[in-house]
Amino acid sequence: MTKLAGQRSDYTFKYNAKLGRHGWLRLTPAYSVKLVQEIVAETPKDAFILDPFSGTATTGLCAAEMGMNAHLCDINPFLIWFGNTKLFDFSGNKLNNLEEIFNQILKKFPTKIEKDNWTPNLHNIERWWCGHTLPIVAALRTQIVEEVGEPSENPYSNLIWISFCRLIIETSSAAFNHVSMSFKGGVTKFEVHQVQEIFNSIFENILASARKTIRGKAKVNKIDSRNVEQINNIRYAHVITSPPYPNRMSYIRELRPYMYWTKFLDKASEAGELDWKAIGGTWGIATSRLKDWSPTDIDLPEILLQSCEKILHSGDKNSELMARYVHKYFYDMYLHFSSLPLLLENGARLDYIVGNSTFYGIHVASEKIYEKSLEMLGYTNITSTIVRKRNSKKELYEYCVSASWKRQRNLKTPTYNKP
Ligand SMILES: C[S@@+](CC[C@H](N)C(=O)[O-])C[C@H]1O[C@@H](n2cnc3c(N)ncnc32)[C@H](O)[C@@H]1O
């Protein structure tokens, strides 16, 4: 793998936008197809790949496109639904039928604009869509439900829903020029014919990439990676993943417009509950729960405890909370690394793409804490290399932390309360 320390945008999600299914929906923390392809290219062809933090299923799709098989895990129901649609091997004939249904939706929905259509319970919705555009989008949603029902296990109708997700973002004031999704200066007004044109062009694009056959098979499963479970007794030869970073990014926050419009979320309280299950989750109730959290008695790397101590004494009003945040993030990753061997083939290789972070000027060296955690748990051949620089000013980098797992006798695996 080529590794350079510049701010390589080809090693970020930006690279994926025009790559067929990889570009269906945008999630800023998705990693680059190019980077994953380079890692997958080093995997033996018959190896089964595991991604314990699937996100938008980039690893699974890269592997399947390269003719390999993969299993993925995530805890976010929207991402599991989305990932499995993205990984499905569609039949051309059924896609032709879907196109007819789509054309009916496009033709019929304007008659519903004056009606009182359902809109999601999204906080400050008028900040996303103006009073003119919102009823148009809501009418379109009602028509989709009438023709194909709500988002479901049916991968074909889900293509219409994924097109709808793209449409709501393209007609909204969402901006992607920051690490997290933010807002543009104002909302844009869209007329019915513009919404029809945009929706049609999105669907045509999605349909064209759904028609491309994928050679391998991959599937996303609802599994909490802090406490992994076996899937059909399979053991994996290569773990390729990018877990959350310790940077307070909330995937629920990033995905909220999609999750509310597709009814994967209804209330802000549900968002907090979901984020509490996510490693590094920090939204709503997840933050107040953190105040009462304390680790069970396990050994964690000294370098982690020192960083937490420095954050705690940094003098900021939130320093105690942030010290706890960092502690819990690496504690959860430690749980993950310790439960993982249940799924690994003897000699399995691990490649984790992760970023470091800073809290009140205190450097949190994620790669070093990962390395030490892996070492304490009996992994071998541990290395880390810089993939790219993330920010021009701060010393923020993305690393690839690699290791291997060899089955060992008499290795004492720690036990503690399951999350
Ligand atoms: C950085 S994102 C992965 C992005 C992915 N590589 C992609 O290209 O889209 C991390 C993912 O880990 C998931 N996650 C967080 N905590 C988890 C847990 N305990 N078990 C499984 N998945 C989890 C989040 O929901 C999120 O989708």
The ligand as a Gaussian input file, in Angstrom:
#p B3LYP/6-31G(d) Opt

LIG

0 1
 C      -16.252000       5.380000      10.743000
 S      -17.806000       4.602000      10.538000
 C      -17.447000       3.377000       9.354000
 C      -17.424000       3.961000       7.985000
 C      -17.248000       2.920000       6.912000
 N      -15.879000       2.439000       6.833000
 C      -17.691000       3.478000       5.576000
 O      -16.875000       3.507000       4.645000
 O      -18.838000       3.939000       5.478000
 C      -17.989000       3.665000      12.009000
 C      -19.240000       2.819000      12.087000
 O      -19.186000       2.058000      13.298000
 C      -20.504000       1.856000      13.755000
 N      -20.455000       1.461000      15.176000
 C      -20.265000       2.244000      16.267000
 N      -20.306000       1.520000      17.388000
 C      -20.498000       0.231000      17.021000
 C      -20.623000      -0.988000      17.729000
 N      -20.591000      -1.007000      19.054000
 N      -20.794000      -2.129000      17.025000
 C      -20.883000      -2.105000      15.665000
 N      -20.792000      -0.962000      14.925000
 C      -20.602000       0.193000      15.595000
 C      -21.191000       3.185000      13.498000
 O      -22.605000       3.024000      13.458000
 C      -20.569000       3.584000      12.154000
 O      -21.398000       3.163000      11.114000

